[in-house]
Amino acid sequence: PRILMVVNRDSFFLSHRLPLARGARDAGMEVVVAAGDSGSARAIEDEGFEFVSLPVARGILNPLSEARTVTFLLRLYRRLQPALIHHSTVQPVIYGSIAARFGSDAAVVNTVSGLGYAFTSAHQTAKALRPLLRWLWRVALSHPQSRTIFQNPDDRADFIRMGLVHEGATVLIRGSGVDCGAFPPAPEPGGVPVVVLPGRMLWDKGVQEFVEAARILRSAGRIGRFVLVGAPDNGNREAIPVAQLDEWTREGTVEWWGHQSDMAAVLAGATIVVLPSYGEGLPKALLEAASVGRAVVATDVRGCREVVRPGVNGLLVPPRDSAALAQAIERLLTTKDLRARFGAAGRRIAETEFAEPVVVKQTLAVYHDLLAGRYA
């Protein structure tokens, strides 16, 4: 059977869907990938998958470009006639599901990691869009031959409560998995402690709070390097301007290392990993940190609390609270045995619950059931 995977960007496919695509191919399926082309198309083709460049605009809803995306997908589904279509990220899920209704008799899998910007933002534009988006979600997730995969129970509960999806059409699969072989346990480095925040440079990743926590700890005389690792995400409304990142670096409060291709080495060089996010689907950065055996500090929000068990493999703090964040970082910086205990527990959790083969197996089971018509 032909499987079509549709995601917003080629880079997202490589970081979050490649193991699943390989698993599907190993199970005898033909896999085609449709994604926005940001320069990684060749890498996908080198993996042996057909790649289709998807016209998908980022940013504020633009009816013309959205209509173009739906029309493109409609034609693509009619041309390829896949047996199953797997949509990931907000726009492919909504527009792809609508296109699948009219352009294909394929089974549909939608992976949802949150309601999206319109429901998390306090901006008036975002609030005004909510009724329309609620209706779009409802239409998208009511496809008769479909399953919606949620990455955390909070998102699943919200969607069911709001009447956006029927409970019987939902599946909980926590995250995209972590390659425990590529992120092996590493001994803690000596020397000056390094506190790392890995992620895209967005306000809602809690970057501001991390910078403020670094200031608090520095003014209290705590020695350490506070490092931001990740690229700016210019198409995102929450993007932190590069000028701001440069200014923090000049101040000496934090170091911004930008995008790093070898994250296993970055995490191995960290003493503690921190993610003060306002909300996640299921953060891969925390899975990778756990796999490397690092103690973590994260916020007590959806997604993060799936990975971090307080007092077992890390600490949870309230979101948007720099003082609490500083306190948790200090507690870990001053207790090496606690860091070691948390790190070892994190590695065990990564291997048993979040390893890629576990997640791929769970997702392929959904594929097989839909393809066998068991959900018909």
RODO-2510 file (C-alpha; in nm, 4 decimals, decimal comma):
residues 376
     n   res          X          Y          Z
     1     p     0,0000     0,0000     0,0000
     2     r     0,1055     0,3578    -0,0704
     3     i     0,1377     0,5834     0,2345
     4     l     0,1555     0,9613     0,1929
     5     m     0,3087     1,1617     0,4789
     6     v     0,2206     1,5317     0,4788
     7     v     0,4030     1,7790     0,7088
     8     n     0,4573     2,1563     0,7048
     9     r     0,8363     2,1484     0,6527
    10     d     1,0928     1,9041     0,5190
    11     s     1,3152     1,9668     0,8239
    12     f     1,0282     1,8586     1,0538
    13     f     0,9926     1,5349     0,8581
    14     l     1,3635     1,4594     0,9044
    15     s     1,3609     1,5373     1,2783
    16     h     1,0242     1,3843     1,3716
    17     r     0,8930     1,1427     1,1043
    18     l     1,1927     0,9762     0,9379
    19     p     1,2038     0,6688     1,1711
    20     l     0,8311     0,6113     1,1126
    21     a     0,8759     0,6390     0,7338
    22     r     1,1612     0,3866     0,7477
    23     g     0,9493     0,1566     0,9653
    24     a     0,6577     0,1767     0,7207
    25     r     0,8892     0,0970     0,4300
    26     d     1,0367    -0,1990     0,6207
    27     a     0,6799    -0,3223     0,6725
    28     g     0,6323    -0,3319     0,2940
    29     m     0,4670     0,0064     0,2381
    30     e     0,5573     0,2576    -0,0326
    31     v     0,6145     0,5974     0,1332
    32     v     0,5763     0,9369    -0,0377
    33     v     0,6562     1,2604     0,1510
    34     a     0,4857     1,5967     0,0876
    35     a     0,6303     1,8955     0,2756
    36     g     0,7221     2,2607     0,2464
    37     d     1,0684     2,2716     0,0908
    38     s     1,3175     2,4615     0,3064
    39     g     1,6257     2,3004     0,1577
    40     s     1,6132     1,9428     0,2932
    41     a     1,4337     1,7797    -0,0005
    42     r     1,7542     1,6136    -0,1241
    43     a     1,8156     1,4531     0,2158
    44     i     1,4656     1,2978     0,2032
    45     e     1,5187     1,1718    -0,1523
    46     d     1,8584     1,0308    -0,0491
    47     e     1,6668     0,8192     0,2039
    48     g     1,4851     0,6679    -0,0921
    49     f     1,1500     0,8448    -0,0546
    50     e     0,9680     1,0315    -0,3299
    51     f     0,9413     1,3993    -0,2290
    52     v     0,6649     1,6418    -0,3279
    53     s     0,7153     2,0135    -0,2553
    54     l     0,4090     2,1489    -0,0743
    55     p     0,3056     2,5166    -0,1068
    56     v     0,2373     2,6053     0,2558
    57     a     0,2484     2,9615     0,3888
    58     r     0,3404     3,0302     0,7509
    59     g     0,2127     3,3163     0,9617
    60     i    -0,1266     3,4857     0,9757
    61     l    -0,4156     3,3104     0,7984
    62     n    -0,4189     3,4205     0,4367
    63     p    -0,7343     3,2870     0,2643
    64     l    -0,5696     3,2881    -0,0813
    65     s    -0,2608     3,0901     0,0169
    66     e    -0,4679     2,8533     0,2359
    67     a    -0,7021     2,7858    -0,0589
    68     r    -0,3973     2,7186    -0,2761
    69     t    -0,2707     2,4611    -0,0250
    70     v    -0,6081     2,2812    -0,0110
    71     t    -0,6366     2,2776    -0,3927
    72     f    -0,2808     2,1459    -0,4272
    73     l    -0,3469     1,8649    -0,1775
    74     l    -0,6778     1,7790    -0,3428
    75     r    -0,5020     1,7307    -0,6787
    76     l    -0,2118     1,5444    -0,5177
    77     y    -0,4445     1,2957    -0,3425
    78     r    -0,6377     1,2351    -0,6657
    79     r    -0,3141     1,1805    -0,8591
    80     l    -0,1343     0,9540    -0,6103
    81     q    -0,4416     0,7634    -0,4806
    82     p    -0,2694     0,6614    -0,1541
    83     a    -0,4186     0,3923     0,0699
    84     l    -0,3423     0,6007     0,3805
    85     i    -0,2503     0,9649     0,4408
    86     h    -0,0716     1,0722     0,7607
    87     h    -0,0922     1,4461     0,8382
    88     s     0,1297     1,6088     1,1022
    89     t     0,1402     1,9750     1,2212
    90     v    -0,1629     2,2076     1,2233
    91     q    -0,2008     2,3177     0,8594
    92     p    -0,1545     1,9721     0,7013
    93     v    -0,3979     1,8206     0,9543
    94     i    -0,6721     2,0768     0,8883
    95     y    -0,6305     2,1367     0,5138
    96     g    -0,5131     1,7863     0,4331
    97     s    -0,8124     1,6259     0,6065
    98     i    -1,0528     1,8557     0,4210
    99     a    -0,8826     1,7712     0,0891
   100     a    -0,8923     1,3984     0,1739
   101     r    -1,2697     1,4220     0,2248
   102     f    -1,3212     1,5305    -0,1358
   103     g    -1,0195     1,4002    -0,3230
   104     s    -0,9521     1,0530    -0,1896
   105     d    -1,0992     0,7421    -0,0321
   106     a    -0,7772     0,6915     0,1668
   107     a    -0,7753     0,6226     0,5397
   108     v    -0,6437     0,9227     0,7349
   109     v    -0,4157     0,9527     1,0390
   110     n    -0,3769     1,2946     1,2010
   111     t    -0,1084     1,3648     1,4598
   112     v    -0,2054     1,6611     1,6766
   113     s     0,0305     1,8423     1,9132
   114     g    -0,1933     2,1125     2,0564
   115     l    -0,4685     2,3485     1,9435
   116     g    -0,2233     2,5912     1,7845
   117     y    -0,1374     2,9577     1,8197
   118     a    -0,4956     3,0903     1,8022
   119     f    -0,5897     2,9094     2,1246
   120     t    -0,2727     2,9783     2,3229
   121     s    -0,2238     3,3457     2,2337
   122     a    -0,3943     3,6395     2,4070
   123     h    -0,3794     3,8532     2,0880
   124     q    -0,7133     3,9862     1,9608
   125     t    -0,6513     3,8483     1,6087
   126     a    -0,5951     3,5020     1,7539
   127     k    -0,9119     3,5217     1,9658
   128     a    -1,1167     3,6366     1,6665
   129     l    -1,0048     3,3306     1,4670
   130     r    -1,1079     3,0762     1,7321
   131     p    -1,4682     3,0094     1,6188
   132     l    -1,3521     2,9515     1,2599
   133     l    -1,0649     2,7262     1,3701
   134     r    -1,2914     2,5320     1,6049
   135     w    -1,5192     2,4592     1,3100
   136     l    -1,2213     2,3652     1,0873
   137     w    -1,0820     2,1285     1,3525
   138     r    -1,4246     1,9639     1,3868
   139     v    -1,4549     1,9127     1,0094
   140     a    -1,0956     1,7869     0,9802
   141     l    -1,1102     1,5348     1,2648
   142     s    -1,4515     1,3869     1,1793
   143     h    -1,3289     1,2042     0,8670
   144     p    -1,5132     0,8685     0,8869
   145     q    -1,2065     0,6531     0,8148
   146     s    -0,9597     0,8245     1,0439
   147     r    -0,7714     0,8160     1,3719
   148     t    -0,6313     1,1182     1,5547
   149     i    -0,3081     1,0602     1,7466
   150     f    -0,2498     1,2852     2,0485
   151     q     0,0940     1,3196     2,2057
   152     n    -0,0254     1,3991     2,5582
   153     p    -0,3460     1,3315     2,7550
   154     d    -0,4144     1,7033     2,8185
   155     d    -0,4517     1,7821     2,4462
   156     r    -0,6666     1,4736     2,3966
   157     a    -0,8976     1,5736     2,6840
   158     d    -0,9291     1,9326     2,5512
   159     f    -1,0225     1,8236     2,1993
   160     i    -1,2833     1,5771     2,3299
   161     r    -1,4282     1,8304     2,5774
   162     m    -1,4603     2,0951     2,3040
   163     g    -1,6387     1,8473     2,0783
   164     l    -1,3661     1,8612     1,8117
   165     v    -1,3141     1,4844     1,7916
   166     h    -1,4973     1,1686     1,9029
   167     e    -1,3177     0,9905     2,1851
   168     g    -1,3395     0,6562     2,0031
   169     a    -1,1425     0,8018     1,7101
   170     t    -0,8448     0,9022     1,9276
   171     v    -0,5180     0,7287     2,0146
   172     l    -0,2523     0,8393     2,2661
   173     i     0,1061     0,7923     2,1400
   174     r     0,3484     1,0022     2,3383
   175     g     0,5780     1,1869     2,1031
   176     s     0,7895     1,0906     1,8034
   177     g     1,0400     0,8873     2,0014
   178     v     1,4109     0,9296     2,0616
   179     d     1,7025     0,7439     1,9013
   180     c     1,8682     0,6115     2,2175
   181     g     2,1647     0,4860     2,0112
   182     a     2,2350     0,8306     1,8633
   183     f     2,1965     0,9895     2,2103
   184     p     2,4023     0,7540     2,4307
   185     p     2,4513     0,8144     2,8046
   186     a     2,7538     1,0380     2,8610
   187     p     2,9489     1,1155     3,1787
   188     e     2,8903     1,4615     3,3196
   189     p     3,1623     1,7065     3,2059
   190     g     3,3995     1,8606     3,4585
   191     g     3,4837     2,2298     3,4916
   192     v     3,2418     2,5218     3,4933
   193     p     2,8792     2,3963     3,4904
   194     v     2,6937     2,4423     3,1599
   195     v     2,3165     2,4974     3,1706
   196     v     2,1573     2,4463     2,8279
   197     l     1,8184     2,5439     2,6842
   198     p     1,7752     2,3518     2,3555
   199     g     1,4951     2,4585     2,1208
   200     r     1,3836     2,7052     1,8588
   201     m     1,4365     3,0633     1,9730
   202     l     1,0728     3,1463     2,0508
   203     w     0,9277     3,3502     2,3380
   204     d     0,6890     3,0668     2,4261
   205     k     0,9816     2,8298     2,4850
   206     g     1,0473     3,0369     2,8000
   207     v     1,3693     3,1904     2,6696
   208     q     1,3038     3,5223     2,8472
   209     e     1,2559     3,3401     3,1805
   210     f     1,5775     3,1440     3,1219
   211     v     1,7694     3,4696     3,0636
   212     e     1,6166     3,6224     3,3787
   213     a     1,6997     3,3090     3,5811
   214     a     2,0598     3,3344     3,4565
   215     r     2,0697     3,6987     3,5762
   216     i     1,9346     3,5999     3,9196
   217     l     2,1935     3,3236     3,9601
   218     r     2,4811     3,5394     3,8375
   219     s     2,3923     3,8237     4,0740
   220     a     2,3868     3,5676     4,3596
   221     g     2,7447     3,4736     4,2652
   222     r     2,6607     3,1360     4,1127
   223     i     2,9252     3,0354     3,8574
   224     g     2,8042     2,8755     3,5353
   225     r     2,7558     2,9162     3,1635
   226     f     2,3976     2,9633     3,0466
   227     v     2,3566     2,8594     2,6860
   228     l     2,0750     2,8941     2,4318
   229     v     2,1007     2,6363     2,1526
   230     g     1,8684     2,6642     1,8547
   231     a     1,7889     2,8565     1,5396
   232     p     1,5614     3,1577     1,5174
   233     d     1,2299     3,0625     1,3547
   234     n     1,1489     3,3657     1,1434
   235     g     0,8148     3,2475     1,0080
   236     n     0,6825     3,2052     1,3625
   237     r     0,4851     3,4775     1,5423
   238     e     0,6713     3,3947     1,8645
   239     a     1,0165     3,4327     1,7053
   240     i     1,2743     3,6202     1,9132
   241     p     1,4587     3,8767     1,6972
   242     v     1,8239     3,7917     1,6309
   243     a     1,9143     4,1433     1,7544
   244     q     1,7694     4,0518     2,0965
   245     l     1,9653     3,7248     2,1105
   246     d     2,2835     3,9109     2,0156
   247     e     2,2167     4,1743     2,2822
   248     w     2,1800     3,9117     2,5584
   249     t     2,5061     3,7548     2,4415
   250     r     2,6848     4,0931     2,4457
   251     e     2,5534     4,1559     2,7981
   252     g     2,7259     3,8329     2,9015
   253     t     2,4093     3,6948     3,0619
   254     v     2,3796     3,4006     2,8228
   255     e     2,5576     3,2558     2,5202
   256     w     2,3599     3,1907     2,2014
   257     w     2,5129     2,9089     1,9992
   258     g     2,2525     2,9115     1,7195
   259     h     2,1607     2,5903     1,5403
   260     q     2,3875     2,2944     1,6215
   261     s     2,3783     1,9845     1,4031
   262     d     2,5353     1,7527     1,6649
   263     m     2,2873     1,7824     1,9528
   264     a     2,4139     1,4628     2,1177
   265     a     2,7524     1,6336     2,1689
   266     v     2,5865     1,9547     2,2951
   267     l     2,3780     1,7639     2,5510
   268     a     2,6749     1,5491     2,6555
   269     g     2,8603     1,8753     2,7281
   270     a     2,5742     2,0060     2,9446
   271     t     2,5508     1,9779     3,3218
   272     i     2,1749     2,0431     3,3286
   273     v     1,9153     2,0782     3,0508
   274     v     1,6333     2,3310     3,0934
   275     l     1,3071     2,3808     2,9011
   276     p     1,0830     2,6505     3,0574
   277     s     0,8200     2,6200     2,7806
   278     y     0,4613     2,7493     2,8049
   279     g     0,3262     2,4289     2,6474
   280     e     0,4357     2,1426     2,4213
   281     g     0,3005     1,8439     2,2307
   282     l     0,5801     1,6256     2,3605
   283     p     0,9224     1,7926     2,3533
   284     k     1,1890     1,5919     2,1715
   285     a     1,4583     1,8066     2,3373
   286     l     1,3663     1,6649     2,6794
   287     l     1,3656     1,3078     2,5448
   288     e     1,7131     1,3578     2,3989
   289     a     1,8380     1,5095     2,7268
   290     a     1,6951     1,2136     2,9206
   291     s     1,8542     0,9672     2,6776
   292     v     2,1979     1,1271     2,7302
   293     g     2,1428     1,0938     3,1062
   294     r     2,0996     1,4584     3,1991
   295     a     1,8945     1,5925     3,4871
   296     v     1,6302     1,8309     3,3546
   297     v     1,4322     2,1311     3,4747
   298     a     1,1073     2,1973     3,2879
   299     t     0,7793     2,3757     3,3404
   300     d     0,4726     2,2000     3,4793
   301     v     0,2809     2,2234     3,1507
   302     r     0,1289     1,9754     2,9061
   303     g     0,3897     1,7733     2,7198
   304     c     0,6747     1,8538     2,9575
   305     r     0,5151     1,6708     3,2503
   306     e     0,4850     1,3592     3,0332
   307     v     0,8657     1,3353     3,0258
   308     v     0,9719     1,4900     3,3571
   309     r     0,8660     1,3085     3,6742
   310     p     0,9410     1,5445     3,9664
   311     g     1,1989     1,4016     4,2042
   312     v     1,2632     1,1054     3,9710
   313     n     1,4420     1,2386     3,6610
   314     g     1,4107     1,6143     3,7058
   315     l     1,2265     1,9104     3,8545
   316     l     0,9102     2,0890     3,7401
   317     v     0,8485     2,4597     3,8031
   318     p     0,5505     2,6872     3,7280
   319     p     0,5592     2,8467     3,3787
   320     r     0,6599     3,2153     3,3429
   321     d     0,8298     3,2115     3,6854
   322     s     1,1973     3,3104     3,6570
   323     a     1,2587     3,2995     4,0343
   324     a     1,1285     2,9423     4,0669
   325     l     1,3322     2,8447     3,7602
   326     a     1,6498     2,9947     3,9104
   327     q     1,5826     2,8109     4,2384
   328     a     1,5430     2,4725     4,0629
   329     i     1,8578     2,5249     3,8546
   330     e     2,0517     2,6200     4,1682
   331     r     1,9283     2,3110     4,3519
   332     l     2,0630     2,0862     4,0762
   333     l     2,3872     2,2815     4,0350
   334     t     2,4643     2,2351     4,4059
   335     t     2,3801     1,8612     4,4354
   336     k     2,5851     1,6396     4,2079
   337     d     2,4459     1,3099     4,3423
   338     l     2,0905     1,4295     4,2691
   339     r     2,1945     1,5121     3,9106
   340     a     2,3438     1,1645     3,8727
   341     r     2,0326     0,9962     4,0143
   342     f     1,7977     1,1991     3,7907
   343     g     2,0184     1,1355     3,4867
   344     a     2,0205     0,7567     3,5328
   345     a     1,6410     0,7515     3,5819
   346     g     1,5944     0,9696     3,2705
   347     r     1,7926     0,7233     3,0596
   348     r     1,5775     0,4331     3,1854
   349     i     1,2562     0,6246     3,1051
   350     a     1,3854     0,7140     2,7563
   351     e     1,4734     0,3507     2,6791
   352     t     1,1563     0,1879     2,8106
   353     e     0,8869     0,4424     2,7212
   354     f     1,0088     0,6749     2,4482
   355     a     1,2613     0,4840     2,2329
   356     e     1,1886     0,5204     1,8601
   357     p     1,1066     0,1503     1,8029
   358     v     0,8351     0,1711     2,0734
   359     v     0,6677     0,4746     1,9126
   360     v     0,7060     0,3443     1,5543
   361     k     0,5481     0,0117     1,6522
   362     q     0,2498     0,1878     1,8142
   363     t     0,1952     0,4098     1,5086
   364     l     0,2281     0,1268     1,2560
   365     a    -0,0372    -0,0621     1,4554
   366     v    -0,2762     0,2290     1,3854
   367     y    -0,1839     0,2147     1,0147
   368     h    -0,2424    -0,1609     0,9971
   369     d    -0,5795    -0,1413     1,1725
   370     l    -0,7029     0,1365     0,9419
   371     l    -0,5737    -0,0395     0,6309
   372     a    -0,7388    -0,3640     0,7405
   373     g    -1,0658    -0,1723     0,7709
   374     r    -1,1029    -0,2608     1,1385
   375     y    -1,2186     0,0914     1,2173
   376     a    -1,4616     0,1078     0,9249
***
